Amino acid sequence: MKKQAWMAALALAVAGGAFAAGDHKHDDHTPRHGGLVAPGKEADFELVAKPDTLQLYLSDHGKPMDLSKASTKVTLLADAEKTEVELKPAGDKLEAKGSFRVAAGTKAVAVVTNSGKTLGTARFTLK
């Protein structure tokens, strides 16, 4: 009987390990576009900040999201200067073009809505 209990425990341990290994893929917060990643409750956010472009990518457990009805307000805080920028859908991301202060240490706060529903707020400190 002990051998059967041991085999059952081993089978459960192996099965549990397989499920746990699969879940790690959902927790992968590696930047896919060269930006900074902030995990959120409803989505994961990746901000790519360049002096002439701000881009925000959203994913749902690693899967791209439909952003056709999304918008984002990004607030940049650089030293004592505060700049608010509206990002609009541009293919697989939200984007704004212009001239932005994105030096190291600049803080960025993104408030994202999609189809009228707030998906969340993401905070970044640029490097």
C-alpha positions, -999 to +999 in steps of 0.1 A: +000+000+000+029+024+008+042+019-027+009+029-043+006+060-020+042+070-030+034+066-067+002+087-064+022+114-046+049+114-072+023+116-100+006+146-083+040+163-078+049+158-114+015+170-127+016+200-103+051+209-116+039+208-152+010+232-144+034+255-125+058+256-153+031+265-177+020+294-155+054+310-156+049+319-192+019+341-182+042+359-157+069+367-183+074+404-181+103+406-205+102+437-227+092+427-263+097+461-279+127+474-260+108+494-234+099+492-197+073+467-185+047+473-158+025+444-149-012+452-142-043+435-131-062+437-164-032+439-188+006+442-189+020+475-202+052+482-221+063+518-226+088+527-253+098+564-247+120+582-273+125+619-277+102+620-307+078+591-300+059+575-271+045+540-276+025+518-253+020+481-259-006+462-240-008+424-236-032+400-218-009+373-204+015+376-234-013+379-260-017+412-279-049+431-272-073+448-296-065+485-292-088+499-319-110+516-292-083+523-267-066+555-256-040+565-231-031+596-213+006+596-203+019+621-178+056+628-180+073+642-149+108+655-156+123+676-129+096+702-122+081+700-156+048+681-162+037+671-197+005+653-206+003+634-238-026+615-254-017+582-272-040+569-299-042+535-316-015+528-342-016+492-352-006+469-324+002+498-300-009+532-287+013+561-300+020+598-300+046+617-320+061+650-310+090+662-288+092+646-253+116+649-224+125+613-217+158+616-199+168+590-173+149+595-141+118+609-158+086+594-144+058+584-166+022+575-155-001+560-181-039+558-176-053+534-201-089+530-213-103+506-238-139+507-250-147+532-223-134+509-195-104+519-175-078+490-178-055+504-153-027+528-144+010+519-151+039+537-136+074+538-151+108+554-142+128+559-174+163+546-176 
